[in-house]
Amino acid sequence: MFPLLWGLALSDESVVGGAVLAGTLTLLHPAPPGGVEVTLVSSDTNLVTPPASVLIPAGGTGVTFTFATAPVT
């Protein structure tokens, strides 16, 4: 069975530019041996810069990561 991404949750519904947010990725079932690497992308890296990827370790069902937002000028 291959891993299915169940959800993505953010720590806040809205944010002031320049803040750091937390995100949590959740799998439907535990990650297989070797874990699951999930690639993260932003449609506008001038606003949000997520990590290039996050690893959900073997047997895990989720991972929490942080990412920065651009300051408002």
Helices and strands as residue ranges (DSSP letters): E 5-10, E 20-27, E 36-39, E 48-49, E 53-56, E 62-69
